[in-house]
């Protein structure tokens, strides 16, 4: 009996150790996304962001919320097209950058620091709720799904773009994960799984369209420079490299250069890579 009790206590301790402290995890995520320069990073991804937005056919004047807005990439496209835009992100420096860009262009857009798991808006506040490679990184996906549905008006649209595990970015994430300790979060790539998305959003949606599409990374420099660009400006990659010693960092760099080179559709001095994502367009019930 004593041995059974000790085993149960040990098992309970192991489970407790595997569950991340949510306050610490959120602080770490905020710090990660504040590192680098996601605004600069996202400028090379505008073409596919616009393609995603144009497929939504958002009517001018629609109240649109962009969750995980970063430096305002999608939100600013929507504002230029006449939507009444609000953007939220966990990283205050990115919110400030998005707001500055909106002011410079005289756009009708508001930006504020916010948590995708606890949005500070009334039920049904928005006609369109979007997240372009953003909300998928929050640690509690069920809460994210509940909040996206809650703030969307009945008959409104929830539109997401999420990296898939099978695509290029999924492969890149697995490469990086081989060098760093797990953080205890569910994989963000589960948002790129059709069955999982239907499970998370389906009860609150009257209809849902899912399509696998390709996001084009297009850089006017070769793959080795792309890897360095990610190391400098993309928060998750910057943090991964910063956590490694010189030997491990060198190995990671070589593996990433090999991945980008083998997937490159451009010439020797440019890099063009297509990365699969799952496009989710749901109508709020």
C-alpha positions as CSV (number, residue, x, y, z in Angstrom):
1,X,0.0,0.0,0.0
2,X,2.8,2.4,0.9
3,X,4.6,1.6,-2.4
4,X,1.3,2.2,-4.3
5,X,1.0,5.6,-2.5
6,X,4.6,6.5,-3.4
7,X,4.0,5.5,-7.0
8,X,0.8,7.6,-7.2
9,X,2.6,10.6,-5.6
10,X,5.5,10.3,-8.1
11,X,3.0,10.0,-11.0
12,X,1.2,13.1,-9.7
13,X,4.5,15.0,-9.4
14,X,5.4,14.1,-13.0
15,X,2.1,15.3,-14.3
16,X,2.4,18.5,-12.4
17,X,5.9,19.1,-13.8
18,X,4.5,18.6,-17.3
19,X,1.8,21.2,-16.9
20,X,3.3,24.7,-17.6
21,X,2.7,27.6,-15.2
22,X,0.4,29.7,-17.3
23,X,1.6,33.1,-16.0
24,X,5.2,32.2,-16.8
25,X,4.2,30.7,-20.2
26,X,2.3,33.9,-21.2
27,X,5.2,36.1,-20.1
28,X,7.6,33.9,-22.2
29,X,5.3,34.1,-25.2
30,X,5.0,37.8,-24.9
31,X,8.7,38.2,-24.7
32,X,9.3,35.9,-27.6
33,X,7.0,37.8,-29.9
34,X,8.5,41.1,-28.8
35,X,11.9,39.9,-29.8
36,X,13.1,40.3,-33.4
37,X,11.0,42.6,-35.5
38,X,7.9,40.9,-36.8
39,X,6.7,44.0,-38.6
40,X,9.9,44.0,-40.8
41,X,9.7,40.2,-41.1
42,X,6.1,40.2,-42.3
43,X,6.7,42.8,-45.1
44,X,8.0,39.9,-47.3
45,X,4.6,38.1,-46.9
46,X,2.2,40.8,-48.0
47,X,1.2,39.2,-51.3
48,X,-0.3,36.1,-49.8
49,X,-1.8,38.1,-47.0
50,X,-3.7,40.1,-49.5
51,X,-4.8,37.0,-51.4
52,X,-6.2,35.6,-48.1
53,X,-8.1,38.8,-47.4
54,X,-9.5,39.3,-50.9
55,X,-11.1,35.8,-50.8
56,X,-13.1,36.9,-47.8
57,X,-15.0,39.6,-49.8
58,X,-15.4,41.8,-46.7
59,X,-17.9,44.6,-47.3
60,X,-16.7,48.2,-46.7
61,X,-17.8,49.4,-43.2
62,X,-17.7,45.9,-41.7
63,X,-16.5,45.7,-38.1
64,X,-13.4,43.6,-38.3
65,X,-11.3,42.2,-35.5
66,X,-7.8,40.9,-36.3
67,X,-6.5,38.6,-33.5
68,X,-2.8,38.2,-33.2
69,X,-2.4,41.2,-35.6
70,X,1.4,41.5,-35.2
71,X,2.6,44.7,-36.8
72,X,-0.8,45.2,-38.5
73,X,-0.2,43.3,-41.8
74,X,-3.8,42.0,-42.4
75,X,-5.5,44.7,-40.4
76,X,-4.0,47.5,-42.4
77,X,-5.0,45.8,-45.7
78,X,-8.6,45.6,-44.3
79,X,-8.5,49.2,-43.2
80,X,-7.3,50.3,-46.7
81,X,-10.3,48.5,-48.2
82,X,-12.8,50.4,-45.9
83,X,-13.3,48.0,-43.0
84,X,-13.7,49.4,-39.5
85,X,-10.7,47.6,-38.0
86,X,-9.6,46.7,-34.5
87,X,-6.3,44.7,-34.0
88,X,-5.1,43.0,-30.9
89,X,-1.8,41.3,-30.1
90,X,0.0,40.0,-27.1
91,X,3.1,42.0,-27.9
92,X,2.8,45.7,-27.0
93,X,5.7,46.8,-29.3
94,X,3.9,45.3,-32.3
95,X,0.7,46.9,-31.4
96,X,2.5,50.3,-31.2
97,X,4.1,49.7,-34.6
98,X,0.7,48.8,-36.1
99,X,-0.9,51.9,-34.6
100,X,1.9,54.1,-35.9
101,X,1.5,52.7,-39.4
102,X,-2.2,53.4,-39.3
103,X,-1.7,57.0,-38.2
104,X,0.8,57.6,-40.9
105,X,-1.7,56.4,-43.6
106,X,-4.7,58.1,-41.9
107,X,-6.5,54.8,-41.7
108,X,-9.6,53.9,-39.6
109,X,-7.9,51.3,-37.4
110,X,-7.4,50.8,-33.6
111,X,-4.8,48.6,-32.1
112,X,-4.4,47.4,-28.5
113,X,-2.6,44.8,-26.4
114,X,-4.8,41.8,-25.9
115,X,-4.9,38.1,-25.2
116,X,-6.6,35.8,-27.7
117,X,-7.8,33.6,-24.8
118,X,-9.6,36.6,-23.1
119,X,-10.7,39.2,-25.6
120,X,-11.9,42.5,-24.0
121,X,-15.0,42.9,-26.3
122,X,-18.7,42.4,-25.8
123,X,-20.4,39.3,-27.3
124,X,-21.1,39.7,-31.0
125,X,-19.1,42.9,-31.4
126,X,-17.7,42.2,-34.9
127,X,-19.0,41.2,-38.3
128,X,-15.6,39.5,-39.2
129,X,-13.0,38.0,-36.9
130,X,-9.7,37.1,-38.5
131,X,-6.4,35.7,-37.5
132,X,-3.6,35.3,-40.0
133,X,-1.0,32.9,-38.5
134,X,-1.6,34.5,-35.1
135,X,-4.1,33.0,-32.7
136,X,-2.8,29.5,-33.5
137,X,0.2,30.2,-31.2
138,X,-1.9,30.8,-28.0
139,X,-1.4,28.0,-25.4
140,X,-5.1,27.1,-24.8
141,X,-6.7,26.5,-28.1
142,X,-10.2,25.7,-26.7
143,X,-10.3,29.1,-25.0
144,X,-9.2,30.8,-28.3
145,X,-11.9,29.0,-30.2
146,X,-14.5,30.0,-27.7
147,X,-13.4,33.7,-27.8
148,X,-13.3,33.9,-31.6
149,X,-16.9,32.6,-31.6
150,X,-18.1,34.8,-28.8
151,X,-17.0,38.1,-30.2
152,X,-18.3,37.3,-33.7
153,X,-21.9,38.4,-34.5
154,X,-24.4,35.7,-35.5
155,X,-24.1,35.3,-39.3
156,X,-20.7,36.8,-39.2
157,X,-17.4,35.4,-40.5
158,X,-14.5,33.8,-38.7
159,X,-11.5,33.4,-41.0
160,X,-8.2,31.9,-40.0
161,X,-4.9,30.9,-41.7
162,X,-3.0,28.3,-39.9
163,X,0.3,26.5,-40.8
164,X,-0.1,22.7,-41.4
165,X,2.1,20.0,-39.9
166,X,2.7,18.6,-43.4
167,X,3.8,21.9,-45.0
168,X,7.1,23.7,-45.1
169,X,6.7,25.7,-41.9
170,X,5.6,22.5,-40.1
171,X,8.8,20.9,-41.2
172,X,10.8,24.0,-40.1
173,X,9.2,24.0,-36.7
174,X,10.0,20.3,-36.2
175,X,13.6,21.0,-37.2
176,X,13.9,23.8,-34.6
177,X,12.1,21.7,-32.0
178,X,14.8,19.1,-32.2
179,X,17.2,21.6,-30.6
180,X,15.1,23.1,-27.8
181,X,13.1,21.8,-24.8
182,X,9.3,21.4,-25.1
183,X,7.2,24.1,-23.4
184,X,4.2,21.9,-22.5
185,X,1.9,23.6,-25.0
186,X,-0.3,21.7,-27.5
187,X,1.3,22.0,-30.9
188,X,0.1,25.2,-32.7
189,X,0.1,23.0,-35.9
190,X,-3.0,21.3,-34.7
191,X,-4.9,24.4,-35.9
192,X,-3.8,23.2,-39.4
193,X,-5.6,19.9,-39.0
194,X,-9.1,19.8,-40.5
195,X,-10.7,17.5,-37.9
196,X,-9.2,19.4,-35.0
197,X,-10.5,22.7,-36.3
198,X,-14.0,21.3,-36.8
199,X,-13.8,19.9,-33.2
200,X,-12.8,23.3,-31.9
201,X,-15.1,25.6,-33.8
202,X,-17.8,23.4,-35.2
203,X,-20.4,23.7,-32.4
204,X,-20.6,27.4,-32.9
205,X,-20.6,27.5,-36.7
206,X,-23.5,27.1,-39.0
207,X,-21.1,26.3,-41.9
208,X,-17.4,26.0,-42.4
209,X,-15.2,25.9,-45.5
210,X,-11.7,24.4,-45.2
211,X,-9.0,24.6,-47.9
212,X,-5.3,23.9,-48.0
213,X,-3.5,26.8,-49.7
214,X,0.0,27.9,-50.3
215,X,1.7,31.0,-48.7
216,X,4.6,32.3,-50.8
217,X,7.8,33.3,-49.1
218,X,9.6,35.5,-51.6
219,X,13.0,36.9,-50.7
220,X,15.5,38.7,-52.9
221,X,18.4,36.9,-51.3
222,X,19.7,33.3,-51.1
223,X,18.6,30.6,-48.5
224,X,21.5,31.1,-46.2
225,X,20.5,34.8,-45.9
226,X,16.9,33.8,-45.3
227,X,17.9,31.7,-42.3
228,X,19.8,34.7,-40.9
229,X,16.8,36.9,-41.6
230,X,14.7,34.6,-39.6
231,X,17.3,34.5,-36.8
232,X,17.3,38.3,-36.6
233,X,13.6,39.2,-37.0
234,X,11.3,36.2,-36.4
235,X,10.8,35.9,-32.6
236,X,10.6,32.1,-32.3
237,X,13.7,31.5,-34.4
238,X,15.6,34.3,-32.6
239,X,14.8,32.7,-29.2
240,X,15.7,29.2,-30.4
241,X,19.2,30.4,-31.6
242,X,19.7,32.5,-28.5
243,X,19.1,29.4,-26.3
244,X,21.9,27.3,-28.0
245,X,25.6,27.2,-27.6
246,X,27.8,27.9,-30.7
247,X,28.1,24.3,-31.7
248,X,24.3,23.6,-31.6
249,X,23.5,26.9,-33.2
250,X,25.8,26.0,-36.1
251,X,24.1,22.7,-36.5
252,X,20.6,24.3,-36.5
253,X,21.7,26.9,-39.0
254,X,23.0,24.2,-41.4
255,X,19.9,22.1,-41.1
256,X,17.7,25.2,-41.8
257,X,19.8,26.3,-44.8
258,X,19.5,22.7,-46.2
259,X,15.7,22.9,-45.7
260,X,15.3,26.2,-47.4
261,X,17.7,25.3,-50.2
262,X,16.0,22.0,-51.0
263,X,12.6,23.7,-51.1
264,X,13.7,26.8,-53.0
265,X,11.9,27.4,-56.3
266,X,14.0,30.5,-57.1
267,X,17.5,30.9,-58.5
268,X,20.8,30.9,-56.7
269,X,20.4,34.5,-55.5
270,X,16.7,34.5,-54.6
271,X,14.5,32.3,-52.4
272,X,10.9,31.4,-53.3
273,X,9.3,28.8,-51.0
274,X,5.7,27.7,-50.9
275,X,4.4,26.9,-47.4
276,X,1.1,25.1,-46.9
277,X,-1.6,26.5,-44.6
278,X,-5.2,25.6,-43.8
279,X,-7.7,28.4,-44.6
280,X,-10.7,28.3,-42.4
281,X,-13.8,30.3,-43.2
282,X,-16.7,29.7,-40.8
283,X,-20.1,31.4,-40.5
284,X,-21.1,32.1,-36.9
285,X,-24.3,30.3,-35.9
